Amino acid sequence: MRYVLLDRITSLEPPEFAAGVKCVSLADDIFVDHFPGHPVMPGALILEALAQLGGVLLEATLRQRGRTDLHALLTMVDKAKFKKLVRPGDRLELEALGNHASEDGGRVRTSARLDGELAAEAELTFAFARVTEPKLLERRREVLNIWLTGSSEGGPATSS
């Protein structure tokens, strides 16, 4: 994954809810070109951060049902609205609310807030791809553990 846009998952309560944080930094590569002298986080990357959180929620929901081999893939964005500019130094508080999850796919309602005020929102739909390659599964567990605990070792994601 080239752009890891979650810094931490602060709450994961499948199938209902997930919360996370993205701390926006001037060091992020995107600000070289978007926009010189006026850095603004692109809406597409805000959606990607929300999709990463929503995908984790849906994958955790399916893991509870015994499916550890499914990876969520964003397939549709509906009702996306951007209300505030996101700039370096901002801390995006992300939320995903589960609407539906099955082995075929799932849907979440998401929002991103700055200082408690709505910055962006969208409804996201996912399909699931079956992943059986052990190295890919291990990498996914490692990233999830870092998001949940700050460490790639131990923690809740390795037991599933």
Secondary structure in CASP SS format (residue, H / E / C, confidence):
PFRMAT SS
TARGET T0000
AUTHOR 0000-0000-0000
METHOD secondary structure of the structure
MODEL  1
M C 1.00
R C 1.00
Y C 1.00
V C 1.00
L C 1.00
L C 1.00
D C 1.00
R E 1.00
I E 1.00
T E 1.00
S E 1.00
L E 1.00
E E 1.00
P C 1.00
P C 1.00
E C 1.00
F E 1.00
A E 1.00
A E 1.00
G E 1.00
V E 1.00
K E 1.00
C E 1.00
V C 1.00
S C 1.00
L C 1.00
A C 1.00
D C 1.00
D H 1.00
I H 1.00
F H 1.00
V H 1.00
D C 1.00
H C 1.00
F C 1.00
P C 1.00
G C 1.00
H C 1.00
P C 1.00
V C 1.00
M C 1.00
P C 1.00
G H 1.00
A H 1.00
L H 1.00
I H 1.00
L H 1.00
E H 1.00
A H 1.00
L H 1.00
A H 1.00
Q H 1.00
L H 1.00
G H 1.00
G H 1.00
V H 1.00
L H 1.00
L H 1.00
E H 1.00
A H 1.00
T H 1.00
L H 1.00
R H 1.00
Q H 1.00
R C 1.00
G C 1.00
R C 1.00
T C 1.00
D C 1.00
L E 1.00
H E 1.00
A E 1.00
L E 1.00
L E 1.00
T E 1.00
M E 1.00
V E 1.00
D E 1.00
K E 1.00
A E 1.00
K E 1.00
F E 1.00
K C 1.00
K C 1.00
L C 1.00
V C 1.00
R C 1.00
P C 1.00
G C 1.00
D C 1.00
R E 1.00
L E 1.00
E E 1.00
L E 1.00
E E 1.00
A E 1.00
L E 1.00
G E 1.00
N E 1.00
H E 1.00
A E 1.00
S E 1.00
E C 1.00
D C 1.00
G E 1.00
G E 1.00
R E 1.00
V E 1.00
R E 1.00
T E 1.00
S E 1.00
A E 1.00
R E 1.00
L E 1.00
D C 1.00
G C 1.00
E E 1.00
L E 1.00
A E 1.00
A E 1.00
E E 1.00
A E 1.00
E E 1.00
L E 1.00
T E 1.00
F E 1.00
A E 1.00
F E 1.00
A E 1.00
R E 1.00
V C 1.00
T C 1.00
E C 1.00
P H 1.00
K H 1.00
L H 1.00
L H 1.00
E H 1.00
R H 1.00
R H 1.00
R H 1.00
E H 1.00
V H 1.00
L H 1.00
N H 1.00
I H 1.00
W H 1.00
L H 1.00
T H 1.00
G C 1.00
S C 1.00
S C 1.00
E C 1.00
G C 1.00
G C 1.00
P H 1.00
A H 1.00
T H 1.00
S H 1.00
S C 1.00
END
